């Protein structure tokens, strides 16, 4: 009997908040900022009206400072777009901050720095919040970037991903920092490696510029969604077209379903590629 077709990955608009405005950074650098809107709530409503089923909201002030700074604005965004689901990150470095953002109505909390630097915190967060926790693995080379992408930690993308799986997190959010906001295209090879090695939903981010980029990522088994920022704001990608082409008609999200095939342990197959620190490829800084 023919197998069931796997769900098409979500296309997830990104809303990055800095000083109360909607901005995009290039390669995560605060000095390379482009302001796209002075009204992030209106921007969120626009993406929802165009059919987005979920939004990715980041408190950049929180990411750089180490504690949430845009809590009231985020709560307003969540209320404005309901029932569209929202995942929120930026400065969530203790359990109380995660609890606050989830209590504000966010469906998922995205943690990065503390999860990468403190394995015990990741265990505790996974025990407390389970699949409502998304772990961001922001890559510079094979290692994870932390503290608003201003520093590089000792742990690799794969090691943090395995800990996230073991902790019971709902998904991994993978970003090649060197491509974020550049329009150079996503790091397909390393996204595929991560999806193959870590048996949990993967959200892809960084460098997406065309519908062809979305098509390529959609073909990778394990990729549950792609976060798109600058390409939506510049009009390089039309959200309606992207949703019609890549998202199934059903309202259910691939990320909302648990990865039942692997209840708690990562597979440790042999890997080649940049995120393992193996031999270099001719393009991309993760080599």
C-alpha positions as CSV (number, residue, x, y, z in Angstrom):
1,X,0.0,0.0,0.0
2,X,1.3,3.4,-0.9
3,X,2.7,5.3,2.1
4,X,1.2,8.5,3.4
5,X,2.8,11.6,1.9
6,X,4.8,13.5,4.6
7,X,3.5,17.0,5.5
8,X,4.9,19.9,3.7
9,X,7.1,22.1,5.9
10,X,5.7,25.4,7.2
11,X,6.9,28.7,5.8
12,X,7.4,30.9,8.9
13,X,7.8,34.7,8.7
14,X,10.4,36.1,11.0
15,X,9.8,39.3,13.1
16,X,13.0,40.6,14.7
17,X,12.4,43.3,17.3
18,X,14.9,45.9,18.2
19,X,14.1,49.2,20.1
20,X,10.4,48.5,19.4
21,X,10.9,48.3,15.6
22,X,10.9,45.4,13.1
23,X,14.4,45.0,11.8
24,X,16.7,42.6,10.0
25,X,20.4,42.2,10.8
26,X,23.1,40.9,8.4
27,X,25.0,37.9,9.8
28,X,23.6,38.8,13.2
29,X,25.6,42.0,13.5
30,X,23.9,44.8,15.4
31,X,25.6,47.5,13.4
32,X,24.3,45.9,10.1
33,X,20.6,46.7,10.8
34,X,17.9,47.5,8.3
35,X,14.6,48.8,9.7
36,X,11.6,47.5,7.9
37,X,8.7,48.7,10.1
38,X,8.1,51.0,13.0
39,X,4.9,48.9,13.8
40,X,5.8,45.3,14.5
41,X,2.2,44.5,15.5
42,X,0.9,45.7,12.1
43,X,3.6,43.6,10.4
44,X,2.6,40.5,12.3
45,X,-1.1,41.1,11.4
46,X,-0.1,41.4,7.8
47,X,1.7,38.1,7.7
48,X,-1.3,36.5,9.5
49,X,-3.7,38.0,7.0
50,X,-1.6,36.7,4.1
51,X,-2.1,33.2,5.5
52,X,0.9,32.5,7.8
53,X,0.1,29.7,10.2
54,X,2.9,30.5,12.6
55,X,5.3,33.4,13.3
56,X,8.9,33.5,14.6
57,X,9.4,36.5,16.9
58,X,12.9,37.4,18.3
59,X,13.6,39.9,21.0
60,X,17.0,41.1,19.7
61,X,17.4,43.5,22.6
62,X,17.0,40.5,24.9
63,X,19.4,38.4,22.9
64,X,22.1,41.0,23.2
65,X,21.5,41.9,26.8
66,X,20.8,38.5,28.2
67,X,17.3,39.1,29.5
68,X,13.9,39.7,27.8
69,X,13.3,43.4,26.9
70,X,10.3,43.4,24.6
71,X,7.9,41.3,26.7
72,X,4.9,43.8,26.5
73,X,5.3,44.2,22.7
74,X,5.6,40.4,22.2
75,X,2.4,39.9,24.2
76,X,0.6,42.4,22.0
77,X,1.8,40.6,18.9
78,X,0.7,37.2,20.1
79,X,-2.8,38.6,21.0
80,X,-3.1,40.5,17.7
81,X,-2.5,37.4,15.5
82,X,-4.3,34.7,17.5
83,X,-5.0,31.9,16.7
84,X,-1.9,32.0,14.6
85,X,0.8,30.2,16.6
86,X,3.9,32.1,17.7
87,X,7.4,31.0,18.7
88,X,9.4,33.5,20.7
89,X,13.1,33.7,21.4
90,X,15.7,36.2,22.6
91,X,17.2,36.4,26.0
92,X,15.4,33.4,27.5
93,X,18.2,32.2,29.8
94,X,16.3,31.0,32.9
95,X,13.2,29.0,33.5
96,X,11.2,32.0,34.7
97,X,11.7,33.8,31.4
98,X,10.6,30.8,29.5
99,X,7.5,30.4,31.7
100,X,6.7,34.1,31.2
101,X,6.8,34.0,27.4
102,X,4.7,30.9,27.3
103,X,2.2,32.4,29.7
104,X,1.9,35.4,27.3
105,X,0.4,33.1,24.8
106,X,3.4,32.0,22.8
107,X,3.1,28.4,21.6
108,X,6.9,27.7,21.8
109,X,9.8,29.3,23.6
110,X,13.2,29.3,21.7
111,X,16.3,29.0,23.8
112,X,19.9,29.2,22.5
113,X,22.7,30.6,24.6
114,X,21.9,29.0,27.9
115,X,21.0,25.7,26.3
116,X,24.3,25.6,24.5
117,X,26.4,26.6,27.5
118,X,24.6,24.8,30.3
119,X,23.6,21.1,29.7
120,X,21.9,20.9,33.1
121,X,19.7,24.0,32.3
122,X,18.7,22.3,29.0
123,X,17.7,19.1,30.9
124,X,15.7,21.2,33.4
125,X,14.0,23.2,30.7
126,X,13.1,20.1,28.8
127,X,11.7,18.5,31.9
128,X,9.6,21.6,32.6
129,X,8.4,22.5,29.1
130,X,8.9,19.5,26.9
131,X,7.9,20.0,23.3
132,X,7.0,23.6,23.9
133,X,10.8,24.2,23.9
134,X,12.7,24.8,20.7
135,X,16.5,24.8,20.9
136,X,18.3,27.2,18.6
137,X,21.6,25.9,17.2
138,X,23.2,29.0,15.6
139,X,26.3,27.9,13.8
140,X,29.6,29.6,13.1
141,X,31.6,26.8,11.5
142,X,31.0,23.5,13.3
143,X,30.4,25.3,16.6
144,X,27.4,27.1,18.2
145,X,27.3,30.9,18.4
146,X,26.0,32.3,21.7
147,X,25.1,35.6,23.4
148,X,23.4,37.2,20.5
149,X,25.8,35.5,18.1
150,X,28.7,37.7,19.5
151,X,30.7,34.7,20.8
152,X,31.4,31.1,19.8
153,X,31.0,28.3,22.3
154,X,33.1,25.2,22.6
155,X,30.2,22.8,21.8
156,X,29.4,21.7,18.3
157,X,26.0,21.9,16.6
158,X,25.6,18.2,16.7
159,X,26.4,17.8,20.4
160,X,23.9,20.5,21.4
161,X,21.4,18.9,19.0
162,X,21.8,15.5,20.7
163,X,21.4,17.0,24.1
164,X,18.2,18.8,22.9
165,X,16.8,15.5,21.7
166,X,17.6,13.7,24.9
167,X,16.1,16.6,26.9
168,X,12.7,16.1,25.1
169,X,12.7,19.5,23.3
170,X,10.1,19.9,20.5
171,X,12.5,20.9,17.7
172,X,15.9,22.3,16.7
173,X,16.2,25.6,15.0
174,X,19.3,25.6,12.8
175,X,20.8,28.9,11.5
176,X,24.0,29.3,9.6
177,X,24.9,32.7,11.0
178,X,27.2,33.7,8.1
179,X,24.2,33.4,5.7
180,X,21.5,35.1,7.9
181,X,20.2,38.2,6.2
182,X,22.5,37.8,3.2
183,X,20.3,36.2,0.6
184,X,23.1,33.8,-0.3
185,X,20.9,30.8,0.0
186,X,20.6,28.3,2.9
187,X,23.3,25.9,4.0
188,X,21.6,22.9,2.5
189,X,24.3,20.3,3.2
190,X,24.6,21.0,6.9
191,X,20.8,21.3,7.3
192,X,20.5,17.9,5.8
193,X,23.2,16.5,8.0
194,X,21.6,17.8,11.1
195,X,18.2,16.4,10.0
196,X,19.7,13.0,9.3
197,X,21.7,12.8,12.5
198,X,19.1,14.2,15.0
199,X,15.8,12.4,15.0
200,X,13.6,15.4,15.8
201,X,11.9,18.2,13.7
202,X,14.3,20.7,12.2
203,X,13.5,24.3,11.5
204,X,15.8,25.8,8.9
205,X,16.9,29.4,8.8
206,X,19.5,31.7,7.3
207,X,20.0,32.9,3.7
208,X,16.7,31.9,2.2
209,X,16.1,34.2,-0.8
210,X,14.0,32.4,-3.4
211,X,11.1,29.9,-3.8
212,X,13.8,27.5,-5.1
213,X,15.5,27.7,-1.7
214,X,12.3,26.8,-0.1
215,X,11.8,23.9,-2.5
216,X,15.3,22.6,-1.8
217,X,14.8,22.7,2.0
218,X,11.3,21.2,1.7
219,X,12.8,18.0,0.1
220,X,15.0,17.3,3.2
221,X,13.3,14.6,5.4
222,X,13.0,15.9,8.9
223,X,12.7,19.6,8.0
224,X,9.4,20.8,9.6
225,X,9.6,24.4,8.6
226,X,11.7,27.2,7.1
227,X,12.0,30.7,8.7
228,X,12.1,33.5,6.2
229,X,13.0,37.1,7.0
230,X,14.6,39.6,4.6
231,X,13.3,37.9,1.5
232,X,9.7,38.5,2.6
233,X,10.3,42.1,3.6
234,X,12.0,43.0,0.3
235,X,9.4,41.2,-1.8
236,X,11.8,38.6,-3.2
237,X,9.5,36.0,-1.9
238,X,5.7,36.5,-1.9
239,X,4.3,34.9,1.2
240,X,1.0,33.9,-0.4
241,X,2.8,32.2,-3.3
242,X,5.1,30.4,-0.8
243,X,2.3,29.2,1.4
244,X,0.3,28.0,-1.6
245,X,3.3,26.1,-3.0
246,X,4.8,24.6,0.1
247,X,2.3,24.3,3.0
248,X,-0.3,21.7,3.0
249,X,-4.0,22.8,3.2
250,X,-4.4,21.3,6.7
251,X,-3.9,23.6,9.6
252,X,-1.9,21.0,11.5
253,X,1.8,21.7,11.8
254,X,4.6,19.2,11.3
255,X,6.3,20.6,14.4
256,X,3.1,20.1,16.5
257,X,3.5,16.4,16.1
258,X,6.0,14.6,18.2
259,X,8.9,12.7,16.7
260,X,7.5,9.4,17.9
261,X,10.2,7.3,16.1
262,X,12.8,8.3,18.6
263,X,11.5,8.9,22.1
264,X,14.7,10.1,23.8
265,X,18.0,9.2,22.3
266,X,19.9,10.5,19.3
267,X,21.2,8.2,16.6
268,X,25.0,8.3,16.3
269,X,25.7,7.3,12.8
270,X,28.9,8.2,11.1
271,X,28.8,11.7,9.6
272,X,30.8,13.7,7.1
273,X,30.5,17.5,6.7
274,X,31.2,20.8,8.3
275,X,29.0,20.6,11.4
276,X,31.2,17.6,12.5
277,X,34.4,19.5,12.0
278,X,35.3,17.2,9.1
279,X,36.9,18.1,5.8
280,X,36.2,21.4,4.3
281,X,33.8,22.2,1.4
282,X,34.6,24.9,-1.1
283,X,31.8,27.2,0.0
284,X,30.2,28.3,3.3
285,X,31.9,29.1,6.6
286,X,30.8,25.9,8.3
287,X,33.6,24.1,6.5
